[in-house]
Amino acid sequence: MSTTRELGLPTAVPSPAFQADTVEIWEVGPRDGLQAEKTVLDVDTKVELIERLARAGARIIEAGSFVRADRVPQMADSAAVMARVADIDARTPVLVPNLRGYELARDAGADDIAFFLSVTESFSQQNLGASRERMEQAAEAVVARAVADGVRVRGYLSMVFGDPWEGAVDVADVVRLASVMRGWGIEQLSLGDTIGVATPGQVRAVVRTLAAHGIPVGSLALHMHDTYGMAVANVYAGLEEGVRVFDAAAGGVGGCPFAKSATGNLATDDLVWMLEGLGIRTGIDLDALTETSIWLTRALGKTPASRVATALTR
């Protein structure tokens, strides 16, 4: 396997637009990545994955999800995973769908949570079998409890850029949901391209529209999928608009088990390659990350979706 050092890559020349900027990378492979994979990894392998990512320099690693095991069996052992990664040098947020999930997460020691809501009615019904109204009520209760408990909370918005059942998504619906979530006290909102159909122009338009309606760009993150190969380009568009938080999964694992034709998440390897090339330091050792991506995808019985990991293994 080649390394970035052996390739003798030129020193990055920082882009004037991003000089002195830093970004925050949310590594979602152990949660959003693994929950969409057919192969179910055991606790030991999941713990090793999180430890490897932390050693590579990841500082935020979604460790699991406290959802119904019959819906997402890949996450059924999240409590056991949390017990074994409590002391790693990274934040380990977990996903919760409702108060019951929140209580289970808290019992497992979680002090950093996330929840998600759908911009579209169809995806809400298909994903959790409940209306947007009902899911928003459940989420509001979770946020109220978390705020009272002093727990960090992040909000995911699914189907921001397109829906497989409804097609194009009206940005007004995105503004409505983002405004509601901000009203609950959510400080960070992750905009999800759940089926990977977004384009850079669309990313710019959505971010600008949210900003025009009082949603600070600094409160936004981008969660891109790479179905049409646009994930890195969409991140660049987000950078130009002032977004500095990006979600990604090592090796590009995962996708969306409830959305039609969705392929993997943006690969963390590819994201780091681009950011470092712009002179934006991420704190992540790309060689250690790609080694982890290759190890992970082998454990899953597949090849990495990451272009960088693939290139370095040739």
C-alpha positions, 0 to 999 in steps of 0.5 A, a space after each residue: 500500500 502506498 502512502 501520501 508521504 511516498 507519493 511526494 505530494 507538493 506542499 499545499 498552497 492555501 486558497 486565499 478564500 480559506 486561509 487560516 480556516 479550520 473545519 470540523 469533521 463528524 466521522 459517522 462511519 461507526 453509526 451511519 455507515 455501519 447501519 446501512 451495511 448488510 454485514 453486522 460487525 461484532 462489538 470488538 470490531 466496532 470498538 477497534 474501528 472507533 479506536 483506530 479512527 481516534 488514533 488517526 485524529 478523528 475528534 468526533 466519532 458517532 459511536 452508535 444508535 439507540 433505535 429499535 433493534 428490529 429496524 436497525 439490527 446493526 446498532 443493537 449492541 450500541 450500549 456495549 460499544 459505548 461502555 468500551 469507548 468511554 475513555 477514548 480521546 474523542 467525542 462519541 455522540 449517538 443517535 436517538 429517535 425518541 425519549 425511550 432511545 434517549 433514556 437508553 443512551 443516557 443509561 449507557 453513559 452518553 452525554 452527546 446525542 443527535 436526532 433526525 427529522 425528515 423534511 418530507 412527509 413521505 420519507 418520514 412515513 417510510 423511515 419511521 412509520 410516523 408523520 412529520 408532525 408526530 416525529 417533530 413532537 417526539 424530537 422536541 421532547 428529546 431536546 427539552 430533556 437533553 437541554 435540561 440535562 446539559 447534554 449536547 444535541 445535534 439535529 439532522 435534517 433528512 431529504 433536504 435536496 431531493 426525495 425518491 418518492 416526492 422528487 424535488 424538495 421545496 427549500 421553504 420546507 427546509 427553512 420551516 424545519 430548520 427554524 423549528 429546530 433552532 427554536 428548540 435550542 439546537 445549535 447545529 443542524 446537519 443538512 442531509 443529501 440523503 439520496 445523493 442528488 445534490 449539486 453545488 448550485 443547489 447547496 449554495 442556494 439552500 445555504 443562502 436561503 437559510 441564512 436569509 431567513 435567520 439561520 446562521 451559516 455557522 450553525 450548519 453542517 453538510 451530510 453528503 452522499 456520493 450517489 452521483 459523484 458530487 459529494 466533494 464538489 458539494 462540500 467545496 460549494 459549502 466551504 465557499 458559502 461559509 460552512 465549516 462542519 462536514 459529515 463523512 464516513 471512513 472508506 465511504 461505507 454506508 448509505 441509506 437503508 430506507 432510500 432508493 438507489 442511495 450509495 455510500 456516504 462521502 468518504 472521510 479519506 476523500 474529504 481530508 485529501 481535498 481539505 488538506 490540498 486547500 491548506 485547511 488542516 484537519 488534524 487527521 493522519 490520512 495514511 492512518 485513516 486510509 489504512 483503517 478504511 481498507 481494514 474496515 471494508 475488508 471486514 465488511 467484505 467489500 472494496 472501499 468506495 473512497 477514491 483515495 483509499 482505492 488509489 493508495 492500495 494499487 
